[in-house]
Structures are given as C-alpha cells and as structure tokens.
C-alpha cells in the first residue's frame, strides 16, 4: 500500500506520531505497514558547500536548475559580478531538489558537470553514501510511491517545503547491491526504448521546420558569434551592449524568402489594445503561462473568471490572437498558442505574453503567424534581444516589431498550415505512446523495488 491509497479514517497511537497533522498520520501509517523499511537518512546526508561567485567577478559560472521533466539541467552561465548571494556547489552524483516542488517530482541527480557548477541557495543539496547506488536512487526518487511520501513529509503552513531533514525521514525498502543493479538494468532497458521514441519525435519536429522553410524558399543563415573584442561603425549598432553586437547578423537577415518580406508590425499588431472592454461582471478566460502547451501550441486547463478579477496586472487578448511567451525559458521552449474558445471572446493571461494580432486575415492568416513565431530558428534569434537580469530575461517587443517575415499568397499559407497540422497529429500520437511507455517503466521498477518489501 502506498501513501496515496491510505484510507481517510484510521486510528494510530500517539507515540507513533512525530507531528500532529493528517499528512504525518498518513506517513506514520505507511511506516507501520512496512516495518522492514529504513529511513532514507541511513543512506543520505546533506551537503552544503557555499560559493561566493562575486569573488571571481569575470568568471562565468555554470548555474543548474531542476524540474519534474528533465531532472537536473543546465540553466545558464552567469558572470560572478552579477550575483548578490552565495550559491551552492553541486558535483557529479550528488542530488538536489526544489523544496517547494519536490512533491511534483522536481528532484534530480547531478550529471557529469564542470567544477564551477552551482545551484540556487534555496535548493536542497544531498548525496548518498554506502548502501545505495546513485543510479538506483535516481530511479527511486521518480517512483510514484516515493513522490506520494514526499507529499506526506513536507512541512510548513502557507508554503510547504521538503528540507533534507524531512527527506531523511522517508522510509525506503532495503535492497542489496545486486538487487539494485538488477533494477538499474531493467530501467535502462526501458529507457532505451523511450529515448529512441523521443529521438524520432525530435527528428519529425526538425523535419517540419526544414520543410516549412524550404517551401517558403528560405535560406537560413548560420548564427555567427564574433569575439568579445570587436569594432563596429556607429551606423550598425542597434543597441548599446557588447553581447548584442557580437552576433554578425541583424534580425532582418535571419530569413530570406522567395516571397515578399514585410516587417511583422506591418501585417500584425504587436501588443494591441483590447478594443471593446468587457463589463466587470462579464466572464473571460484566464490563461496562465503553465496552461500553454509548448509541444502542441494549444491552451490546456484555462479557467473562466469575472473580468473584474483579472483586468489589472494581466495581459488581455482577443479570440484568434497569438500569445507568445517572452520570458526565458518559456520562450525558448516554444510556449506560443492561438487564443481560442475564449469566454465572451476575451482572454487574460500572464504579463509575460506578447500578443500578436493579424491586421488583415485575407493577407496573413493567424495560424500562419503562429507557425512563424514557433520556429526554433526565430526563437534562437530572439535570445540576442534578451533584456533583464539572468534568470529573469525577456524578449522586448522591439524584436517582433523589427522582424521581417515572408508573406506568401494565402493559398500557400493554408497549404503550409495544413501540412504542419497533420505532422503535429502524428507527433501527438507518438508523444502519447512515449508517456505510456515511461509510465509502464516506472510501474515495473516500482514493483521490483517494493517486491516482498
């Protein structure tokens, strides 16, 4: 039985409850049902090596993050003189997690990283010692039963967190090193199939973009980066900044098509006013950033709210507008969608959206604009325009205003969009299959971990 399947009503003795709350009761019941399990603290210890990056002001430090999709990942490089707080060092085969999101799986093992790798001081860093293999722990922390137990062991009132001391309380089954190696081998076999399927999806995604560009007759120039020491005439400097001017091209050189090129702002409004304002009691659709699916380019899970609740502090848009994430990493991940199915034709969402609206649908179809704005090459170009501090960088509207886009006849636009739609149906089916395989792999290894435990 896992923590998730515990009954709503049950009796426990006071001496078995370290804290008095329902989640502690669930955790205690799980521990009592599995007396052979041992606290994770028998195998895990906290490691906190603080680094003061500003002591090496010109050095670019490798900053790592963690999420529930890819685990530990490289986030960005950041100069030492831009830090204002100590960070935590991370090393290969250590682990760290986001204390506020560990309950949704934001834990991970540190891969082979350079010596200057660090992470947020808010993250909890720990390592395993004798008795557990790092490969085995990397699998264990992904298992559904373990995620359930994390939920039971978080502490706090308004914002619950999982500290290392709470993680160390979680009971886990004891497995011999040979049993751990067998579980690792089974996991790796299943992962090879998942990796192959994901590679096929990535290939199809790339093929879509190549075919799209080829149909438009676009020759894509490579992004050439100049050295840090360079000289440019004043007439070629679009913005005052070394990093911006290190790129050899301008945004207008990104695409060169056999069709007529026009500035995006001539065929579309960029962040236009809403127009007719709803009444305060009118219902509108609220679209948070997380409801935009980066892979499908659709809105999922948007909610309906009275306009009075969302009129201030949010970006407003209309039916058939394109909403395009301007903040990294959402922009880089491709969070871009066509607003559809809006209550009363109005949506409100994150202020981190740019809104693009076709000026004339008989000249430029909104779905074609959406396809252009989702191009990986375009998103790579947008990085040059980033403003803001590291970790909170955004693409300003000037990037979209300056962008020149090909404007083929409407029939060509429709044909391109039709092909993309068909390709994406196939990719969606493949993604569903990958999720199924990944879930099966987790269920299989979880059964091996818990067998006779």
TAUR-V864049 format. One line per field, one symbol per residue. burial: b if it has 16 or more other C-alpha atoms within 10 Angstrom, else e. A space follows every 50 residues. Layout:
# TAUR-V864049
burial=???
This chain:
# TAUR-V864049
burial=ebbbeeeeeeeeeeeebeeeeebbbbbbbbbeeeeebbbbbbebbbbeee bbbbeeeeebbbbbbbbbeebbbbeeebbbeeeeebbbbbbebbbbbbbb bbbbbbbbbbbebeeebbbbbebbbbbbeeebbbbbbbbbbbbbbbbbbb bbbbbeeeeebbbbebbbbbbbbbbeeeebeebbeebeebbeebeebbee beebbeebbeebbeebebeeeeeeeeeeeeeeeeeeeeeeeeebbbbeeb beebbbbeeebebbbebbbbbeeeeeebeeeebbbbbbbebbbbbbbebe ebebbbbeebbeebbbbbbbbbbbbbbbebbbebbbbbbbebbebbbbbb ebbbbbbbbeeeebbbbbbbbbbbbbbbbebbbbbbeeebeebbbbeebb eebbbbbbeeeebbebbeebbeebeebeebbeebeebbeebbebbbebbe eee
